[in-house]
Amino acid sequence: MTGSSAGIGAAIARALLGQGWAVTGMDRAAATIDHAGYRHVQVDLADGMATEAAARAAEGVQAFVHAAGVLRVAPLGRLQPEDGARMWQLHVDAPSRIANILLPAMASAGHGRVVLIGSRVASGVASRSQYAATKAAMLALARSWAAEVVAQGVTVNVVSPAATRTGMLDDPARQTEQPKLPPMGRLIEPDEIAALVGFLLSPAAAPITGQDIRVCGGASL
């Protein structure tokens, strides 16, 4: 899985370890998890060749979770091309490179699970056009991959949270915009996202594929 050192990714990694999974984490940051079942690969997912090398080393895994991401916000007139490129690299290019290696092996084995962490913003939100565009592209990837491998026992889904209580909320790059609380009156907790991901990786979730599942506390109502 990617993004395992912090936020939603770390919560997912810990939840999966608690369920008995062996987890390989890919992250630019150093490891923050100390567990016998956890292996850390320090890699910059914006480096395509390094990302592919890490994926080849993990070939044969039963599941792939992509939780790495970054949020940059800006209105029209202040959009920065480098911000858009960085988000595309992390949200679209990196999972594409990894899936290109891991999914064919899963399909050949007749079993596999893929979960990409998207965002409710993918449908479009003011001042988040670049971020929304990359998360919308992630949905298209997931549905396309799901259609390719559904007959081989591999599922591909997206989990799209609303504002979640992670360090991303404290990023100086977004301090001009405070998160909007969902109608439920509080932020989503990372462990709540992790619980859903754990289910989607389980045998009971075999019929669920190609879906965008929103964890939004009523924000989509």
C-alpha positions in Angstrom: 0.0 0.0 0.0 1.0 3.6 -0.4 0.9 6.5 2.0 1.3 4.3 5.0 3.3 6.8 7.2 0.5 9.2 8.1 -3.2 10.1 8.0 -5.6 7.8 6.4 -2.9 5.5 5.0 -1.4 4.9 8.5 -4.8 4.1 9.9 -5.5 1.6 7.1 -2.1 0.0 7.6 -2.6 -0.5 11.3 -6.2 -1.8 10.8 -5.0 -4.3 8.2 -2.1 -5.5 10.5 -4.7 -5.9 13.2 -6.7 -8.2 10.9 -3.7 -10.4 10.2 -2.5 -8.9 6.9 1.2 -8.6 6.1 1.6 -5.0 4.9 4.2 -3.5 2.7 4.1 0.3 2.9 5.4 2.6 0.2 6.0 6.2 1.3 8.5 9.0 0.9 8.5 9.5 4.6 10.2 7.2 7.1 8.3 4.4 8.7 6.0 5.3 11.6 4.7 1.7 12.2 6.7 -0.8 14.2 5.1 -4.2 13.7 6.4 -7.7 12.8 4.0 -7.8 9.9 5.0 -4.5 8.4 7.7 -3.8 5.9 8.5 -0.3 4.8 9.8 0.8 1.4 10.9 4.5 1.4 10.2 5.7 -2.2 9.2 9.0 -3.8 6.0 8.1 -5.8 6.7 11.1 -8.0 9.7 9.2 -9.3 8.2 6.9 -11.9 11.1 4.5 -12.2 11.5 4.1 -8.5 7.8 3.5 -8.1 7.8 0.8 -10.7 10.8 -0.9 -9.0 9.0 -0.9 -5.7 5.9 -2.4 -7.4 7.9 -5.1 -9.0 9.4 -6.0 -5.6 5.8 -6.4 -4.3 4.5 -8.4 -7.2 2.4 -11.3 -6.1 0.5 -9.5 -3.3 -3.2 -10.1 -2.9 -4.2 -6.5 -2.4 -3.2 -3.0 -3.3 -4.4 0.1 -1.4 -3.4 3.6 -2.8 -3.7 6.2 0.0 -0.8 8.5 -0.9 -1.9 12.0 -1.8 -1.5 15.7 -1.4 -4.0 18.6 -1.5 -3.3 22.0 -3.0 -6.0 24.6 -3.2 -6.2 27.8 -5.3 -8.8 29.8 -7.2 -8.7 30.6 -10.9 -6.0 33.2 -11.4 -3.7 31.6 -8.8 -3.4 28.0 -10.1 0.1 26.7 -10.1 1.1 24.2 -12.8 3.6 22.5 -10.5 0.8 21.9 -7.9 -1.3 20.3 -10.6 1.6 18.2 -11.8 2.4 17.0 -8.3 -1.2 15.9 -7.6 -1.4 14.1 -11.0 1.8 12.3 -10.2 0.6 11.1 -6.8 -3.1 10.5 -7.6 -3.0 9.2 -11.1 0.5 8.3 -12.5 1.8 6.5 -9.4 -1.3 4.2 -8.9 -1.3 3.6 -12.7 2.4 2.4 -12.7 1.8 0.2 -9.6 -1.5 -1.3 -10.9 0.1 -2.0 -14.3 2.5 -4.4 -12.5 0.4 -5.8 -9.7 -3.1 -6.2 -11.3 -2.1 -8.6 -14.2 -0.5 -10.8 -11.6 -3.6 -10.7 -9.5 -5.8 -11.6 -12.5 -3.5 -14.5 -13.4 -3.8 -15.8 -9.8 -7.6 -15.4 -10.0 -7.9 -13.2 -6.9 -7.1 -9.7 -5.9 -8.4 -6.5 -4.3 -7.6 -2.9 -5.1 -8.9 0.2 -3.2 -8.0 3.7 -4.2 -8.6 6.6 -1.7 -10.4 9.2 -3.7 -12.3 12.3 -2.5 -15.9 13.6 -2.4 -14.4 16.7 -4.1 -14.0 14.7 -7.4 -17.4 16.0 -8.5 -16.0 19.5 -8.4 -15.6 22.2 -5.7 -14.6 25.8 -6.0 -10.9 26.5 -5.6 -10.0 22.8 -5.8 -10.1 22.3 -9.6 -6.7 20.7 -10.0 -7.2 18.4 -7.0 -10.8 17.5 -8.1 -9.6 16.7 -11.6 -7.0 14.2 -10.4 -9.5 12.5 -8.1 -12.0 12.3 -10.9 -9.3 10.7 -13.1 -8.8 8.2 -10.3 -12.5 7.2 -10.5 -12.1 6.6 -14.3 -9.0 4.5 -13.7 -10.8 2.3 -11.1 -13.9 1.7 -13.2 -11.8 0.9 -16.3 -9.5 -1.5 -14.4 -12.5 -3.1 -12.7 -14.1 -3.8 -16.1 -10.8 -5.5 -17.3 -10.3 -7.8 -14.3 -13.8 -8.5 -12.9 -14.0 -12.0 -14.6 -10.7 -13.0 -13.0 -11.8 -12.5 -9.4 -10.2 -9.1 -8.9 -12.2 -6.1 -7.5 -11.3 -2.4 -7.8 -13.1 0.2 -5.8 -12.7 3.8 -4.7 -13.4 5.1 -1.2 -14.1 8.8 -1.2 -14.0 10.6 2.1 -15.3 14.1 3.0 -13.1 16.2 5.3 -11.1 13.8 7.5 -9.2 14.5 10.7 -5.6 14.2 9.4 -2.5 16.2 9.2 -3.4 17.4 5.8 -5.8 19.8 7.4 -2.8 21.6 9.0 -0.9 21.9 5.7 0.2 25.6 5.3 -0.7 25.3 1.6 -4.4 25.2 2.5 -4.5 27.5 5.5 -6.6 30.1 3.6 -9.5 27.6 3.4 -10.9 25.8 6.5 -12.5 22.4 6.1 -16.3 22.3 5.9 -17.8 20.1 8.5 -20.2 17.5 7.1 -23.9 17.7 8.2 -23.2 15.0 10.8 -21.3 17.8 12.7 -17.8 16.5 12.9 -14.9 15.4 10.7 -14.6 11.9 9.5 -12.1 9.8 11.5 -9.3 7.9 9.7 -10.2 4.7 11.5 -13.7 4.9 9.9 -12.1 5.0 6.5 -9.8 2.1 7.4 -12.8 0.0 8.5 -14.4 0.3 5.1 -11.2 -0.5 3.3 -10.7 -3.6 5.4 -14.2 -4.8 4.4 -13.6 -4.1 0.7 -10.4 -6.3 0.9 -12.3 -9.1 2.6 -13.9 -12.2 0.9 -17.4 -10.8 1.8 -16.8 -7.9 -0.6 -16.3 -10.1 -3.7 -19.4 -8.8 -5.5 -18.5 -5.1 -5.0 -16.4 -3.7 -7.8 -16.1 -0.5 -9.9 -17.8 1.5 -7.2 -17.1 5.0 -5.7 -18.1 4.6 -2.0 -18.5 8.0 -0.3 -17.8 8.3 3.4 -19.1 11.8 3.8 -21.2 12.2 7.0 -24.1 13.4 4.9 -22.2 15.9 2.8 -23.4 14.3 -0.4 -27.1 14.6 0.5 
